[in-house]
Amino acid sequence: MKKLALTVSIAMLGAMIVSSAKADVPALIPVQGVLSDGVGFVDGATSITFNVYADDTTATALWTETQTVDVAAGFFTAYLGSTTSLDVATLGASADLWLGVTVESDVEMDRVQFASVPYALFCEDVL
């Protein structure tokens, strides 16, 4: 079973939701992590499924995407929305968002809550 130490970089989430009308804002969310298999770090192409949920327990995802990610010495970067477009209106309608990650055929790991970055919080005052 593969284990994942997941660092979620969600610098653009708040800005993306608030600025959904702007065509020049990339609708991608970067995610970085480290994969190990209990023996060592994973290397090579690895299938990872990303799900976004409205809370930490619901079974139905608001959005899902599977990518084949290049993993080097355990490290990987994926851009959510690069395979399946993010539905900004649906994601923006939820007060909280949670990321679920499944590596290959393993069970989904514990979900990680999306958070904002300081400047994205300022966007709330613009509306």
DODOTI-794839 format. One record per residue: x, y, z of N, C-alpha, C in turn; residue in one letter; residue number from 1. Coordinates in pm, 1 decimal. Layout:
<pts>
pt nX=X, nY=Y, nZ=Z, caX=X, caY=Y, caZ=Z, cX=X, cY=Y, cZ=Z, type=a, seq=NUM
...
</pts>
This chain:
<pts>
pt nX=83.9, nY=-116.7, nZ=0.0, caX=0.0, caY=0.0, caZ=0.0, cX=89.1, cY=123.9, cZ=0.0, type=m, seq=1
pt nX=56.6, nY=217.3, nZ=-82.9, caX=134.4, caY=339.3, caZ=-91.6, cX=83.3, cY=440.5, cZ=9.6, type=k, seq=2
pt nX=173.1, nY=509.8, nZ=68.7, caX=139.5, caY=616.0, caZ=163.2, cX=171.5, cY=748.8, cZ=98.2, type=k, seq=3
pt nX=98.1, nY=848.7, nZ=132.8, caX=118.3, caY=979.3, caZ=73.7, cX=128.5, cY=1084.3, cZ=180.9, type=l, seq=4
pt nX=236.9, nY=1155.8, nZ=178.7, caX=248.4, caY=1275.8, caZ=260.7, cX=211.8, cY=1388.0, cZ=166.5, type=a, seq=5
pt nX=99.8, nY=1451.4, nZ=188.6, caX=43.3, caY=1544.1, caZ=91.6, cX=55.3, cY=1686.6, cZ=139.9, type=l, seq=6
pt nX=115.1, nY=1767.8, nZ=57.3, caX=120.1, caY=1910.0, caZ=81.6, cX=34.8, cY=1975.0, cZ=-25.3, type=t, seq=7
pt nX=-70.4, nY=2038.6, nZ=13.7, caX=-161.4, caY=2097.0, caZ=-82.9, cX=-132.0, cY=2245.1, cZ=-96.8, type=v, seq=8
pt nX=-99.2, nY=2284.4, nZ=-217.6, caX=-75.6, caY=2424.8, caZ=-247.0, cX=-199.9, cY=2478.3, cZ=-314.7, type=s, seq=9
pt nX=-270.6, nY=2560.6, nZ=-244.9, caX=-398.8, caY=2607.8, caZ=-295.5, cX=-398.5, cY=2759.6, cZ=-303.8, type=i, seq=10
pt nX=-291.4, nY=2812.1, nZ=-353.2, caX=-274.4, caY=2955.9, caZ=-357.0, cX=-379.3, cY=3025.2, cZ=-443.5, type=a, seq=11
pt nX=-428.7, nY=2959.0, nZ=-544.0, caX=-518.7, caY=3025.3, caZ=-636.4, cX=-665.5, cY=2995.3, cZ=-611.5, type=m, seq=12
pt nX=-700.5, nY=2909.4, nZ=-516.7, caX=-839.4, caY=2867.7, caZ=-502.3, cX=-933.0, cY=2984.6, cZ=-475.0, type=l, seq=13
pt nX=-904.6, nY=3064.3, nZ=-372.9, caX=-991.5, caY=3177.6, caZ=-341.9, cX=-998.6, cY=3275.7, cZ=-455.5, type=g, seq=14
pt nX=-885.4, nY=3309.7, nZ=-514.0, caX=-883.4, caY=3402.9, caZ=-625.5, cX=-954.8, cY=3344.9, cZ=-746.2, type=a, seq=15
pt nX=-940.8, nY=3213.8, nZ=-769.0, caX=-1004.8, caY=3151.2, caZ=-883.2, cX=-1156.2, cY=3155.8, cZ=-869.7, type=m, seq=16
pt nX=-1207.8, nY=3129.4, nZ=-751.6, caX=-1352.3, caY=3129.6, caZ=-731.3, cX=-1407.8, cY=3271.0, cZ=-743.5, type=i, seq=17
pt nX=-1340.6, nY=3368.4, nZ=-681.9, caX=-1386.9, caY=3506.4, caZ=-686.2, cX=-1372.6, cY=3564.4, cZ=-826.5, type=v, seq=18
pt nX=-1267.6, nY=3526.6, nZ=-898.9, caX=-1237.8, caY=3584.8, caZ=-1029.4, cX=-1282.4, cY=3496.0, cZ=-1144.8, type=s, seq=19
pt nX=-1383.7, nY=3415.2, nZ=-1125.5, caX=-1422.2, caY=3320.0, caZ=-1228.8, cX=-1465.1, cY=3387.9, cZ=-1358.4, type=s, seq=20
pt nX=-1504.4, nY=3514.9, nZ=-1355.1, caX=-1545.9, caY=3584.6, caZ=-1475.5, cX=-1426.5, cY=3626.8, cZ=-1560.8, type=a, seq=21
pt nX=-1308.1, nY=3634.3, nZ=-1504.5, caX=-1189.8, caY=3674.6, caZ=-1580.2, cX=-1136.9, cY=3556.6, cZ=-1660.2, type=k, seq=22
pt nX=-1121.7, nY=3575.7, nZ=-1789.0, caX=-1076.0, caY=3467.8, caZ=-1875.7, cX=-927.8, cY=3437.5, cZ=-1858.5, type=a, seq=23
pt nX=-849.8, nY=3531.1, nZ=-1806.2, caX=-706.7, caY=3510.6, caZ=-1798.3, cX=-659.9, cY=3444.8, cZ=-1668.6, type=d, seq=24
pt nX=-750.0, nY=3411.7, nZ=-1578.9, caX=-712.7, caY=3344.3, caZ=-1454.6, cX=-709.0, cY=3194.1, cZ=-1480.2, type=v, seq=25
pt nX=-592.8, nY=3129.7, nZ=-1459.2, caX=-586.0, caY=2985.2, caZ=-1484.4, cX=-672.0, cY=2908.1, cZ=-1384.5, type=p, seq=26
pt nX=-752.1, nY=2817.4, nZ=-1435.1, caX=-840.3, caY=2737.3, caZ=-1349.6, cX=-770.5, cY=2607.8, cZ=-1312.0, type=a, seq=27
pt nX=-655.0, nY=2620.1, nZ=-1249.8, caX=-576.7, caY=2505.5, caZ=-1205.3, cX=-539.4, cY=2524.6, cZ=-1059.3, type=l, seq=28
pt nX=-533.9, nY=2414.3, nZ=-985.0, caX=-491.7, caY=2416.9, caZ=-845.4, cX=-370.2, cY=2325.1, cZ=-833.1, type=i, seq=29
pt nX=-254.3, nY=2380.7, nZ=-795.2, caX=-136.4, caY=2296.2, caZ=-780.9, cX=-142.0, cY=2212.6, cZ=-652.7, type=p, seq=30
pt nX=-100.5, nY=2088.0, nZ=-663.8, caX=-93.1, caY=1996.8, caZ=-549.6, cX=43.1, cY=1928.9, cZ=-554.8, type=v, seq=31
pt nX=112.8, nY=1927.7, nZ=-442.5, caX=241.2, caY=1859.9, caZ=-434.4, cX=235.2, cY=1756.8, cZ=-323.3, type=q, seq=32
pt nX=311.3, nY=1650.1, nZ=-339.0, caX=312.6, caY=1546.2, caZ=-236.9, cX=435.2, cY=1459.2, cZ=-247.1, type=g, seq=33
pt nX=445.7, nY=1366.3, nZ=-153.5, caX=554.5, caY=1270.1, caZ=-148.2, cX=491.6, cY=1132.0, cZ=-134.8, type=v, seq=34
pt nX=530.0, nY=1040.3, nZ=-221.6, caX=476.8, caY=903.7, caZ=-219.2, cX=584.2, cY=805.5, cZ=-174.2, type=l, seq=35
pt nX=545.8, nY=719.9, nZ=-80.3, caX=633.1, caY=609.1, caZ=-42.0, cX=548.9, cY=482.4, cZ=-38.2, type=s, seq=36
pt nX=614.8, nY=368.0, nZ=-52.1, caX=541.8, caY=241.4, caZ=-57.0, cX=572.0, cY=150.3, cZ=61.3, type=d, seq=37
pt nX=628.0, nY=203.7, nZ=168.0, caX=661.8, caY=124.0, caZ=283.8, cX=803.4, cY=70.0, cZ=280.2, type=g, seq=38
pt nX=862.5, nY=64.4, nZ=160.7, caX=999.9, caY=18.5, caZ=143.9, cX=1090.4, cY=136.9, cZ=112.0, type=v, seq=39
pt nX=1037.7, nY=229.8, nZ=37.1, caX=1113.1, caY=347.8, caZ=-5.0, cX=1023.1, cY=441.5, cZ=-81.4, type=g, seq=40
pt nX=1084.7, nY=538.1, nZ=-146.4, caX=1007.8, caY=635.3, caZ=-223.6, cX=971.3, cY=579.0, cZ=-359.9, type=f, seq=41
pt nX=854.8, nY=617.8, nZ=-408.0, caX=805.0, caY=573.7, caZ=-537.8, cX=876.3, cY=651.9, cZ=-647.6, type=v, seq=42
pt nX=903.3, nY=585.3, nZ=-758.9, caX=958.6, caY=648.7, caZ=-878.3, cX=876.6, cY=604.6, cZ=-998.1, type=d, seq=43
pt nX=855.7, nY=695.5, nZ=-1092.8, caX=790.0, caY=660.6, caZ=-1218.0, cX=647.0, cY=708.2, cZ=-1225.6, type=g, seq=44
pt nX=585.1, nY=678.5, nZ=-1338.8, caX=446.9, caY=719.9, caZ=-1364.7, cX=352.4, cY=647.8, cZ=-1269.2, type=a, seq=45
pt nX=266.2, nY=725.6, nZ=-1204.9, caX=173.6, caY=671.6, caZ=-1105.0, cX=35.5, cY=731.4, cZ=-1127.3, type=t, seq=46
pt nX=-66.8, nY=647.2, nZ=-1126.9, caX=-204.6, caY=694.1, caZ=-1142.9, cX=-257.9, cY=744.2, cZ=-1008.4, type=s, seq=47
pt nX=-302.5, nY=869.7, nZ=-1007.2, caX=-357.5, caY=929.9, caZ=-885.8, cX=-492.9, cY=990.1, cZ=-918.8, type=i, seq=48
pt nX=-592.9, nY=959.0, nZ=-836.3, caX=-726.5, caY=1016.6, caZ=-851.3, cX=-746.2, cY=1121.2, cZ=-742.8, type=t, seq=49
pt nX=-789.7, nY=1238.7, nZ=-784.6, caX=-818.1, caY=1349.9, caZ=-694.1, cX=-968.3, cY=1374.0, cZ=-693.1, type=f, seq=50
pt nX=-1025.7, nY=1385.0, nZ=-573.7, caX=-1167.7, caY=1415.5, caZ=-557.3, cX=-1181.4, cY=1538.0, cZ=-468.7, type=n, seq=51
pt nX=-1275.8, nY=1625.6, nZ=-502.1, caX=-1306.4, caY=1741.4, caZ=-417.5, cX=-1446.9, cY=1720.5, cZ=-362.1, type=v, seq=52
pt nX=-1458.4, nY=1734.1, nZ=-229.4, caX=-1583.7, caY=1711.3, caZ=-158.2, cX=-1627.7, cY=1837.4, cZ=-83.8, type=y, seq=53
pt nX=-1754.9, nY=1841.6, nZ=-48.3, caX=-1809.2, caY=1953.7, caZ=28.7, cX=-1779.7, cY=1940.7, cZ=177.8, type=a, seq=54
pt nX=-1744.6, nY=1820.1, nZ=223.6, caX=-1707.9, caY=1801.8, caZ=364.4, cX=-1616.6, cY=1681.1, cZ=377.2, type=d, seq=55
pt nX=-1579.3, nY=1649.3, nZ=499.2, caX=-1480.0, caY=1542.7, caZ=519.0, cX=-1540.1, cY=1402.4, cZ=528.4, type=d, seq=56
pt nX=-1673.0, nY=1388.0, nZ=516.0, caX=-1732.8, caY=1255.7, caZ=529.8, cX=-1825.0, cY=1212.6, cZ=415.3, type=t, seq=57
pt nX=-1874.2, nY=1305.6, nZ=336.0, caX=-1970.2, caY=1269.0, caZ=232.0, cX=-1906.9, cY=1176.5, cZ=127.8, type=t, seq=58
pt nX=-1987.3, nY=1090.8, nZ=68.7, caX=-1936.8, caY=993.3, caZ=-28.2, cX=-1937.4, cY=1046.9, cZ=-171.2, type=a, seq=59
pt nX=-2013.5, nY=1151.3, nZ=-197.8, caX=-2027.0, caY=1202.9, caZ=-333.7, cX=-1933.8, cY=1321.1, cZ=-356.6, type=t, seq=60
pt nX=-1847.1, nY=1307.6, nZ=-455.6, caX=-1752.1, caY=1413.8, caZ=-487.8, cX=-1819.3, cY=1521.8, cZ=-572.5, type=a, seq=61
pt nX=-1780.4, nY=1646.9, nZ=-549.5, caX=-1825.0, caY=1758.2, caZ=-633.2, cX=-1751.4, cY=1756.7, cZ=-767.1, type=l, seq=62
pt nX=-1629.5, nY=1704.3, nZ=-765.0, caX=-1543.1, caY=1702.5, caZ=-883.4, cX=-1443.1, cY=1588.6, cZ=-866.9, type=w, seq=63
pt nX=-1405.5, nY=1525.6, nZ=-977.7, caX=-1306.8, caY=1417.6, caZ=-972.8, cX=-1220.0, cY=1420.5, cZ=-1098.0, type=t, seq=64
pt nX=-1097.7, nY=1373.8, nZ=-1083.0, caX=-1003.8, caY=1370.8, caZ=-1194.6, cX=-897.7, cY=1265.1, cZ=-1165.3, type=e, seq=65
pt nX=-859.5, nY=1188.7, nZ=-1267.1, caX=-749.2, caY=1093.6, caZ=-1255.0, cX=-638.0, cY=1137.6, cZ=-1349.0, type=t, seq=66
pt nX=-516.1, nY=1141.5, nZ=-1294.9, caX=-398.6, caY=1180.0, caZ=-1372.9, cX=-290.9, cY=1074.2, cZ=-1358.7, type=q, seq=67
pt nX=-209.9, nY=1060.4, nZ=-1461.8, caX=-87.3, caY=982.7, caZ=-1450.7, cX=21.8, cY=1084.5, cZ=-1420.9, type=t, seq=68
pt nX=79.0, nY=1074.2, nZ=-1300.8, caX=171.6, caY=1174.2, caZ=-1249.8, cX=312.7, cY=1116.7, cZ=-1249.5, type=v, seq=69
pt nX=409.2, nY=1195.3, nZ=-1294.6, caX=549.7, caY=1155.0, caZ=-1288.2, cX=599.5, cY=1176.3, cZ=-1146.2, type=d, seq=70
pt nX=648.5, nY=1070.1, nZ=-1084.2, caX=699.1, caY=1075.8, caZ=-947.2, cX=849.5, cY=1051.9, cZ=-951.7, type=v, seq=71
pt nX=926.5, nY=1141.8, nZ=-891.3, caX=1072.9, caY=1129.8, caZ=-889.0, cX=1121.1, cY=1133.1, cZ=-744.9, type=a, seq=72
pt nX=1181.1, nY=1022.7, nZ=-700.8, caX=1228.7, caY=1010.2, caZ=-562.1, cX=1116.1, cY=1041.6, cZ=-464.0, type=a, seq=73
pt nX=994.3, nY=1002.8, nZ=-499.6, caX=878.4, caY=1022.9, caZ=-413.9, cX=802.7, cY=1151.4, cZ=-438.8, type=g, seq=74
pt nX=866.6, nY=1252.5, nZ=-492.8, caX=803.4, caY=1383.2, caZ=-508.2, cX=722.9, cY=1393.4, cZ=-637.3, type=f, seq=75
pt nX=608.2, nY=1460.4, nZ=-629.3, caX=527.7, caY=1485.8, caZ=-748.3, cX=456.8, cY=1620.2, cZ=-736.5, type=f, seq=76
pt nX=421.6, nY=1673.6, nZ=-851.2, caX=335.8, caY=1791.6, caZ=-861.0, cX=226.3, cY=1759.3, cZ=-961.3, type=t, seq=77
pt nX=103.9, nY=1789.1, nZ=-925.7, caX=-9.7, caY=1773.0, caZ=-1016.5, cX=-87.2, cY=1904.2, cZ=-1018.2, type=a, seq=78
pt nX=-153.8, nY=1929.9, nZ=-1127.9, caX=-235.7, caY=2050.0, caZ=-1140.9, cX=-380.8, cY=2006.3, cZ=-1158.7, type=y, seq=79
pt nX=-458.5, nY=2022.5, nZ=-1051.9, caX=-599.1, caY=1985.7, caZ=-1058.5, cX=-668.5, cY=2073.6, cZ=-1161.4, type=l, seq=80
pt nX=-746.0, nY=2011.4, nZ=-1247.7, caX=-814.0, caY=2082.1, caZ=-1354.9, cX=-744.2, cY=2066.9, cZ=-1488.7, type=g, seq=81
pt nX=-628.6, nY=2002.7, nZ=-1491.7, caX=-556.9, caY=1987.7, caZ=-1618.2, cX=-614.3, cY=1876.7, cZ=-1704.9, type=s, seq=82
pt nX=-682.8, nY=1780.4, nZ=-1645.3, caX=-744.5, caY=1671.7, caZ=-1721.0, cX=-895.8, cY=1690.2, cZ=-1730.8, type=t, seq=83
pt nX=-958.5, nY=1724.7, nZ=-1620.4, caX=-1102.6, caY=1750.8, caZ=-1613.5, cX=-1120.3, cY=1892.8, cZ=-1561.6, type=t, seq=84
pt nX=-1181.3, nY=1977.3, nZ=-1641.6, caX=-1197.3, caY=2118.2, caZ=-1602.3, cX=-1266.9, cY=2130.2, cZ=-1467.8, type=s, seq=85
pt nX=-1217.1, nY=2224.8, nZ=-1388.2, caX=-1280.4, caY=2253.8, caZ=-1259.7, cX=-1408.2, cY=2333.4, cZ=-1283.8, type=l, seq=86
pt nX=-1514.9, nY=2296.4, nZ=-1217.6, caX=-1641.2, caY=2369.9, caZ=-1226.3, cX=-1641.1, cY=2473.1, cZ=-1114.3, type=d, seq=87
pt nX=-1596.7, nY=2593.1, nZ=-1147.0, caX=-1576.7, caY=2697.9, caZ=-1047.2, cX=-1708.0, cY=2733.1, cZ=-977.0, type=v, seq=88
pt nX=-1819.5, nY=2734.8, nZ=-1049.0, caX=-1947.7, caY=2769.5, caZ=-987.7, cX=-1987.7, cY=2665.9, cZ=-882.3, type=a, seq=89
pt nX=-1970.5, nY=2538.2, nZ=-913.6, caX=-2006.0, caY=2432.4, caZ=-818.2, cX=-1913.6, cY=2435.9, cZ=-697.5, type=t, seq=90
pt nX=-1783.7, nY=2447.3, nZ=-721.5, caX=-1688.9, caY=2449.7, caZ=-610.2, cX=-1706.0, cY=2575.4, cZ=-525.9, type=l, seq=91
pt nX=-1734.2, nY=2687.8, nZ=-588.7, caX=-1751.2, caY=2813.5, caZ=-516.7, cX=-1878.2, cY=2819.4, cZ=-433.9, type=g, seq=92
pt nX=-1974.5, nY=2732.1, nZ=-463.6, caX=-2100.3, caY=2731.2, caZ=-389.0, cX=-2087.0, cY=2662.5, cZ=-253.5, type=a, seq=93
pt nX=-1978.3, nY=2590.5, nZ=-233.0, caX=-1957.6, caY=2518.9, caZ=-107.6, cX=-1876.6, cY=2604.4, cZ=-10.9, type=s, seq=94
pt nX=-1919.0, nY=2608.0, nZ=114.5, caX=-1847.7, caY=2686.7, caZ=215.9, cX=-1710.6, cY=2627.0, cZ=245.7, type=a, seq=95
pt nX=-1699.5, nY=2496.9, nZ=244.1, caX=-1573.8, caY=2427.6, caZ=269.3, cX=-1548.6, cY=2330.3, cZ=154.8, type=d, seq=96
pt nX=-1422.2, nY=2305.2, nZ=127.0, caX=-1384.3, caY=2206.3, caZ=26.8, cX=-1277.6, cY=2115.8, cZ=85.4, type=l, seq=97
pt nX=-1288.0, nY=1987.3, nZ=53.2, caX=-1195.4, caY=1886.4, caZ=104.2, cX=-1140.1, cY=1807.0, cZ=-12.5, type=w, seq=98
pt nX=-1009.3, nY=1776.8, nZ=-10.1, caX=-943.5, caY=1700.2, caZ=-114.3, cX=-921.9, cY=1557.3, cZ=-68.3, type=l, seq=99
pt nX=-967.7, nY=1462.8, nZ=-149.4, caX=-942.2, caY=1321.0, caZ=-127.0, cX=-847.6, cY=1271.0, cZ=-235.3, type=g, seq=100
pt nX=-750.8, nY=1187.9, nZ=-197.4, caX=-650.0, caY=1138.8, caZ=-291.4, cX=-645.5, cY=986.3, cZ=-285.2, type=v, seq=101
pt nX=-648.8, nY=924.7, nZ=-403.7, caX=-636.7, caY=779.8, caZ=-415.2, cX=-520.8, cY=749.3, cZ=-508.9, type=t, seq=102
pt nX=-424.8, nY=671.4, nZ=-461.6, caX=-310.1, caY=632.4, caZ=-543.0, cX=-335.3, cY=492.3, cZ=-597.0, type=v, seq=103
pt nX=-335.5, nY=482.9, nZ=-730.0, caX=-360.4, caY=358.4, caZ=-800.8, cX=-484.7, cY=289.9, cZ=-744.8, type=e, seq=104
pt nX=-475.6, nY=165.0, nZ=-696.5, caX=-595.2, caY=93.5, caZ=-650.4, cX=-610.9, cY=95.3, cZ=-497.9, type=s, seq=105
pt nX=-529.2, nY=175.6, nZ=-428.2, caX=-540.4, caY=185.7, caZ=-281.9, cX=-671.0, cY=253.8, cZ=-243.3, type=d, seq=106
pt nX=-705.9, nY=247.5, nZ=-115.2, caX=-822.7, caY=319.8, caZ=-66.2, cX=-788.8, cY=468.4, cZ=-56.4, type=v, seq=107
pt nX=-891.8, nY=551.4, nZ=-61.6, caX=-870.2, caY=694.9, caZ=-51.0, cX=-809.6, cY=729.8, cZ=84.4, type=e, seq=108
pt nX=-711.9, nY=818.5, nZ=82.2, caX=-646.7, caY=863.1, caZ=205.5, cX=-735.5, cY=962.3, cZ=279.8, type=m, seq=109
pt nX=-698.2, nY=992.7, nZ=403.7, caX=-772.4, caY=1092.8, caZ=479.9, cX=-778.1, cY=1222.5, cZ=400.1, type=d, seq=110
pt nX=-892.6, nY=1286.5, nZ=403.8, caX=-910.8, caY=1409.6, caZ=328.1, cX=-839.3, cY=1526.6, cZ=394.0, type=r, seq=111
pt nX=-799.8, nY=1620.9, nZ=309.6, caX=-732.0, caY=1742.0, caZ=354.1, cX=-821.4, cY=1860.2, cZ=317.8, type=v, seq=112
pt nX=-844.8, nY=1949.1, nZ=413.9, caX=-930.5, caY=2064.2, caZ=387.2, cX=-853.7, cY=2171.2, cZ=309.5, type=q, seq=113
pt nX=-918.5, nY=2225.1, nZ=206.6, caX=-861.6, caY=2336.9, caZ=133.3, cX=-861.4, cY=2458.6, cZ=224.4, type=f, seq=114
pt nX=-759.8, nY=2539.9, nZ=211.2, caX=-750.5, caY=2663.1, caZ=288.3, cX=-712.3, cY=2776.0, cZ=193.4, type=a, seq=115
pt nX=-723.5, nY=2896.4, nZ=240.7, caX=-692.8, caY=3012.0, caZ=159.2, cX=-551.8, cY=3061.8, cZ=187.5, type=s, seq=116
pt nX=-506.4, nY=3152.0, nZ=105.9, caX=-380.5, caY=3222.0, caZ=129.2, cX=-414.9, cY=3368.0, cZ=157.4, type=v, seq=117
pt nX=-327.1, nY=3442.0, nZ=223.0, caX=-362.4, caY=3577.7, caZ=267.2, cX=-422.2, cY=3668.5, cZ=159.3, type=p, seq=118
pt nX=-361.0, nY=3678.0, nZ=42.9, caX=-413.3, caY=3770.7, caZ=-56.8, cX=-546.9, cY=3726.1, cZ=-114.6, type=y, seq=119
pt nX=-572.4, nY=3598.1, nZ=-119.0, caX=-703.2, caY=3550.6, caZ=-165.1, cX=-812.2, cY=3594.5, cZ=-68.9, type=a, seq=120
pt nX=-780.2, nY=3605.7, nZ=59.2, caX=-878.8, caY=3653.1, caZ=156.9, cX=-920.3, cY=3796.4, cZ=129.2, type=l, seq=121
pt nX=-829.6, nY=3877.1, nZ=75.0, caX=-861.4, caY=4016.8, caZ=43.2, cX=-963.6, cY=4027.0, cZ=-70.1, type=f, seq=122
pt nX=-971.4, nY=3926.4, nZ=-154.9, caX=-1068.2, caY=3927.6, caZ=-266.3, cX=-1211.4, cY=3937.6, cZ=-215.8, type=c, seq=123
pt nX=-1235.8, nY=3885.3, nZ=-96.4, caX=-1369.3, caY=3891.2, caZ=-39.5, cX=-1415.1, cY=4035.6, cZ=-21.4, type=e, seq=124
pt nX=-1323.5, nY=4126.7, nZ=6.4, caX=-1358.0, caY=4267.0, caZ=24.7, cX=-1385.7, cY=4339.2, cZ=-105.3, type=d, seq=125
pt nX=-1345.9, nY=4281.5, nZ=-216.9, caX=-1363.4, caY=4345.3, caZ=-347.6, cX=-1507.6, cY=4333.5, cZ=-395.5, type=v, seq=126
pt nX=-1574.7, nY=4228.4, nZ=-358.2, caX=-1711.2, caY=4204.7, caZ=-406.7, cX=-1811.9, cY=4296.5, cZ=-346.3, type=l, seq=127
</pts>
